[in-house]
Amino acid sequence: MKARLLLVLVVTPLVAGCGVTSTPSQATPAFSVTPSASVLPSPSPSQSPPTPPPALPVDTSITAVSASHPVPNARSVLKGCRAYDLGLDHVAGMGELARGTDAPRFGLSVLAPQVHTSSPVWVIQFRGEVPQLMAGQSWIDPMCAVIDGEPAFYATGPVRDLASGKIVRGYWPERGVASLPPLSP
């Protein structure tokens, strides 16, 4: 399904001192979601998001999370990353990594604080657009990483400027080498 996700976001700080920029894998505040068709400019056909690169193989060593009966830790991560607000159909993949240092295998930048730990890290890869009003952008296919109960969002796909509606960054070559498992039933 290629439906665009149109959202109004109310931004609240998530991590003290985190900056909001358009660079890949910069932390951004959490948000609450209210559907609205008037928030995002309608892109012209030439401003459609770039075609996603081919899907990477799923890392089968990571246990898939049940969408209907997630374990308590997974449910907490889904709530913290606002997956229920966005809709579970926008979760492309999710899993608990044994160490944060494993996160770059799935596309999280080495600049993200979550990759500098040997503690477990939960990661959710979303599909679709998620506006980041404080940055004046809409992130396409963003990622949410959670360590010690603190979620942070990262621009891991194309970025659309909200004022102009233009794509200001596409997919970049520094992708991961594996995908997180999709949610199971």
C-alpha atoms as one frame of an Amber mdcrd trajectory, in Angstrom:
protein
   0.000   0.000   0.000   1.462   3.338  -1.056  -0.882   5.653   0.806   0.788
   8.800   2.068   0.733   9.388   5.761  -0.447  12.919   6.528  -0.019  13.995
  10.121  -0.051  17.022  12.390   2.590  16.772  15.044   2.734  18.361  18.454
   6.414  18.302  19.300   7.760  17.793  22.795  11.422  17.380  23.718  12.523
  13.801  24.068  16.206  13.921  24.876  17.751  16.904  26.655  20.060  18.771
  24.336  19.169  16.867  21.200  19.308  18.939  18.050  16.773  18.842  15.273
  18.413  19.018  11.868  17.958  17.479   8.492  21.183  15.534   8.586  20.937
  11.764   8.654  20.410  10.161  12.034  20.022  13.311  14.102  17.707  12.887
  17.087  14.363  14.615  16.926  11.703  15.135  19.556   8.791  12.769  20.083
   5.393  13.637  18.725   1.718  12.976  19.011  -0.255  12.429  15.863  -3.543
  13.767  14.562  -4.447  13.001  10.929  -4.864  16.071   8.730  -4.882  16.502
   4.984  -3.973  20.191   5.163  -0.512  19.965   6.738   1.713  18.791   3.916
   1.939  20.381   0.502   0.865  18.005  -2.218   3.990  17.075  -4.127   3.982
  17.366  -7.877   4.683  14.105  -9.695   8.302  15.255 -10.062   8.507  15.620
  -6.285   7.454  12.107  -5.446   9.855  10.421  -3.045  12.736   8.609  -4.704
  12.172   4.930  -5.354  13.361   2.974  -2.314  16.407   0.801  -2.852  15.837
  -2.958  -3.039  14.892  -4.601   0.249  17.781  -6.022   2.225  17.679  -9.584
   3.570  15.916  -9.959   6.919  18.180 -10.870   9.819  16.526 -14.074  11.016
  18.547 -14.098  14.249  16.282 -11.303  15.547  12.972 -12.432  17.007   9.945
 -10.980  15.223   7.537  -8.985  17.383   3.878 -10.002  17.420   1.602  -7.160
  16.318  -1.399  -8.588  18.173   0.384  -9.855  21.299   3.704  -8.024  21.756
   5.728  -8.826  24.850   5.585  -5.981  27.438   8.975  -4.502  26.453   8.021
  -4.481  22.771   4.625  -2.927  23.568   6.396  -0.156  25.497   8.700   0.498
  22.527   5.759   0.581  20.095   4.051   3.142  22.337   7.210   5.221  22.875
   7.914   5.341  19.144   4.243   6.210  18.446   3.770   3.172  16.222   0.170
   2.788  17.400  -0.521   6.436  16.499   1.099   6.088  13.073  -0.493   2.683
  12.498   1.219  -0.677  12.762   0.947  -0.999   8.967   3.678   1.696   8.843
   6.129  -0.498  10.770   8.451  -1.985   8.153  10.515  -3.886  10.699  11.223
  -4.074  14.414  13.524  -5.878  16.742  15.654  -5.841  19.849  19.357  -5.758
  19.061  21.697  -7.378  21.550  23.964  -4.311  21.452  23.615  -0.768  20.165
  26.822  -1.314  18.233  24.807  -3.672  15.968  22.440  -0.865  14.841  24.481
   0.344  11.815  23.852  -3.090  10.229  20.211  -1.949   9.909  20.850   1.594
   8.663  21.205   3.653  11.835  24.119   6.066  11.463  27.252   5.595  13.519
  26.607   9.183  14.696  23.495   8.130  16.623  24.082   7.899  20.392  22.287
   4.541  20.519  25.096   2.845  18.587  27.716   3.713  21.193  26.560   1.209
  23.769  26.893  -2.473  24.372  23.427  -2.438  26.004  20.382  -3.798  24.148
  18.617  -1.366  21.809  15.139  -1.656  20.315  14.811  -0.361  16.753  11.728
   0.272  14.596  12.007   1.048  10.895   8.943   2.919   9.626   7.678   3.302
   6.067   5.898   6.424   4.889   6.239  10.123   5.700   6.436  11.496   9.217
   6.455  15.320   9.425   8.959  16.839  11.846   7.525  20.332  12.302  10.375
  21.754  14.386  12.797  20.800  11.604  10.386  22.032   8.900  10.704  18.651
   7.232   8.900  15.423   6.549  11.047  12.342   6.996  10.339   9.437   4.680
  10.977   5.963   6.104  12.392   7.188   9.470  13.784   4.998  12.218  13.137
   5.067  15.966  15.720   3.677  18.385  15.045   3.117  22.091  17.652   2.628
  24.770  16.853   2.652  28.482  13.231   3.519  27.642  14.144   6.725  25.747
  13.010   6.815  22.094  14.697   8.991  19.469  13.779   9.407  15.797  16.255
   9.502  12.922  16.000  10.533   9.278  17.103   7.332   7.564  15.428   7.925
   4.212  14.569  10.865   1.974  13.692  14.233   3.491  11.007  16.587   2.148
  11.063  20.332   2.921   7.628  21.204   4.330   7.678  24.796   3.035   8.427
  23.959  -0.602   7.280  20.333  -0.770  10.561  19.459  -2.507  12.693  16.458
  -1.715  15.901  17.895  -0.248  17.670  14.593   0.288  17.163  11.160  -1.206
  18.283   7.738  -0.121  22.012   7.639   0.504  24.506   4.844  -0.094  25.413
   4.354   3.588  22.631   1.856   4.066  22.634  -1.105   6.357  23.298  -4.630
   5.194  20.213  -6.274   6.711  16.558  -5.549   7.475  14.702  -5.922  10.745
  12.012  -8.587  10.741   8.470  -7.390   9.928   5.854  -7.650  12.650   4.307
 -11.097  12.921   0.544 -11.560  13.326
